[in-house]
Amino acid sequence: MRKYETLFILRPDLEEEKRNELIEKFKSIIATDGEVEEVNEWGLKKLAYEIKKFKEGYYVLVNFKANQDLPKELERNFRISDDVIRYMVISLEEK
């Protein structure tokens, strides 16, 4: 299993309940084939530039271990979700 890190930005106008559902959904996608190590909710932050007419976003950072097929599936789910305005999945090198 490789170590990965994903950062995704959710719409700032989401209700807390809906936001928590989305975070749990993405955690469960990771948990099906991998292992969630840490979830950091950074909260509402100002964006560097306007994205989809939003000037702020709700940032969530997740560290996880998974096989190499899982990031593609995770990105597919980020892409089809209207509530995710940006995302990035990177592989962390072993030291």
WOKATA-V723216 format. One record per pair of residues at least 4 apart in sequence whose ideal C-beta (glycine too) atoms are under 8 Angstrom apart, sorted by the first residue. I is the first residue (numbers start at 1). GAP is how many residues later the second one is. D is the distance in Angstrom with one decimal. If there is no record, write none. Layout:
i & gap & d
I & GAP & D
I & GAP & D
//
This chain:
i & gap & d
1 & 33 & 6.7
1 & 34 & 7.3
1 & 64 & 4.4
1 & 65 & 6.1
1 & 66 & 6.2
2 & 63 & 6.9
2 & 64 & 6.8
2 & 65 & 7.4
2 & 66 & 6.3
2 & 89 & 5.8
2 & 90 & 7.8
3 & 34 & 7.8
3 & 60 & 7.1
3 & 61 & 7.6
3 & 62 & 5.5
3 & 88 & 7.2
3 & 89 & 4.3
3 & 91 & 7.1
4 & 30 & 8.0
4 & 59 & 7.5
4 & 60 & 5.5
4 & 61 & 7.3
4 & 62 & 6.1
4 & 66 & 7.7
4 & 67 & 5.9
4 & 85 & 6.0
4 & 86 & 6.7
4 & 87 & 5.6
4 & 88 & 6.5
5 & 56 & 7.0
5 & 57 & 7.2
5 & 58 & 5.3
5 & 59 & 7.8
5 & 84 & 7.5
5 & 85 & 5.4
5 & 87 & 5.7
6 & 20 & 7.9
6 & 55 & 7.5
6 & 56 & 5.0
6 & 58 & 7.4
6 & 65 & 7.7
6 & 68 & 6.5
6 & 81 & 6.7
6 & 82 & 6.7
6 & 83 & 4.4
6 & 84 & 7.6
7 & 52 & 6.7
7 & 53 & 7.2
7 & 54 & 5.0
7 & 55 & 7.8
7 & 80 & 7.1
7 & 81 & 5.3
8 & 18 & 7.2
8 & 51 & 7.8
8 & 52 & 5.6
8 & 54 & 7.9
8 & 70 & 5.9
8 & 76 & 5.4
8 & 78 & 6.9
8 & 79 & 4.0
8 & 80 & 7.6
9 & 38 & 7.5
9 & 42 & 7.6
9 & 48 & 3.8
9 & 49 & 6.7
9 & 50 & 5.6
9 & 51 & 7.8
9 & 75 & 7.0
9 & 76 & 5.2
9 & 77 & 4.4
9 & 78 & 7.2
10 & 4 & 5.8
10 & 9 & 5.9
10 & 12 & 6.3
10 & 47 & 6.5
10 & 48 & 4.3
10 & 50 & 6.8
10 & 73 & 5.6
10 & 74 & 6.1
10 & 75 & 7.0
11 & 41 & 8.0
11 & 43 & 6.5
11 & 46 & 7.1
11 & 47 & 7.3
11 & 72 & 5.1
11 & 73 & 7.9
11 & 74 & 5.9
12 & 32 & 5.8
12 & 42 & 5.9
12 & 44 & 4.3
12 & 45 & 5.6
12 & 46 & 5.8
13 & 41 & 8.0
14 & 4 & 4.8
14 & 5 & 4.6
14 & 8 & 7.5
14 & 44 & 6.9
14 & 69 & 6.0
15 & 4 & 6.9
16 & 4 & 6.3
17 & 4 & 6.5
18 & 4 & 6.6
18 & 65 & 7.3
19 & 4 & 6.5
19 & 39 & 6.2
20 & 4 & 6.3
21 & 4 & 6.3
22 & 4 & 6.6
22 & 59 & 7.0
22 & 61 & 5.8
22 & 62 & 7.6
23 & 4 & 6.3
23 & 16 & 7.1
23 & 18 & 7.3
23 & 37 & 5.9
24 & 4 & 6.2
25 & 4 & 6.7
25 & 52 & 7.7
26 & 4 & 6.7
26 & 34 & 8.0
26 & 36 & 7.1
26 & 48 & 6.9
26 & 51 & 6.9
26 & 52 & 7.7
27 & 4 & 6.1
27 & 9 & 5.4
27 & 12 & 6.7
27 & 35 & 7.1
28 & 4 & 6.7
29 & 41 & 7.8
29 & 44 & 6.6
29 & 45 & 5.8
29 & 48 & 5.8
30 & 4 & 5.0
30 & 5 & 7.6
30 & 6 & 5.2
30 & 32 & 7.0
30 & 34 & 4.8
30 & 36 & 6.4
30 & 40 & 6.7
30 & 44 & 6.7
31 & 4 & 7.1
31 & 5 & 5.9
33 & 33 & 5.8
33 & 34 & 6.1
33 & 36 & 7.3
33 & 37 & 4.9
33 & 40 & 7.8
34 & 30 & 5.3
34 & 31 & 5.5
34 & 32 & 2.9
34 & 33 & 6.9
34 & 36 & 5.3
35 & 29 & 6.2
35 & 30 & 4.6
35 & 31 & 7.2
36 & 26 & 6.5
36 & 27 & 7.8
36 & 28 & 5.0
37 & 26 & 4.5
37 & 27 & 5.7
37 & 28 & 6.4
38 & 24 & 7.2
38 & 25 & 4.5
39 & 21 & 7.0
39 & 22 & 7.5
39 & 23 & 5.2
39 & 24 & 8.0
40 & 20 & 7.3
40 & 21 & 4.4
40 & 22 & 7.7
41 & 17 & 7.7
41 & 18 & 7.5
41 & 19 & 5.4
42 & 16 & 8.0
42 & 17 & 3.8
42 & 18 & 7.0
42 & 19 & 6.4
43 & 15 & 6.5
43 & 16 & 6.8
44 & 12 & 5.5
44 & 13 & 7.3
44 & 14 & 5.5
44 & 15 & 8.0
45 & 11 & 6.6
45 & 12 & 6.5
45 & 13 & 7.9
45 & 14 & 5.3
46 & 9 & 6.5
46 & 10 & 5.5
47 & 4 & 5.8
47 & 7 & 6.7
47 & 8 & 6.0
47 & 9 & 6.2
47 & 10 & 5.4
50 & 4 & 6.7
50 & 5 & 5.7
51 & 6 & 7.2
51 & 34 & 5.0
51 & 35 & 6.1
52 & 33 & 5.4
54 & 31 & 6.1
57 & 28 & 5.8
57 & 29 & 7.1
63 & 29 & 7.8
66 & 4 & 3.8
66 & 5 & 7.1
69 & 4 & 6.6
70 & 4 & 6.1
71 & 4 & 6.1
71 & 18 & 4.5
71 & 20 & 7.6
72 & 4 & 6.4
73 & 4 & 6.7
74 & 4 & 6.5
74 & 15 & 6.0
75 & 4 & 6.2
75 & 12 & 6.8
75 & 14 & 5.9
76 & 4 & 6.6
77 & 4 & 6.3
78 & 6 & 4.8
78 & 9 & 4.0
79 & 5 & 7.9
79 & 8 & 7.9
//
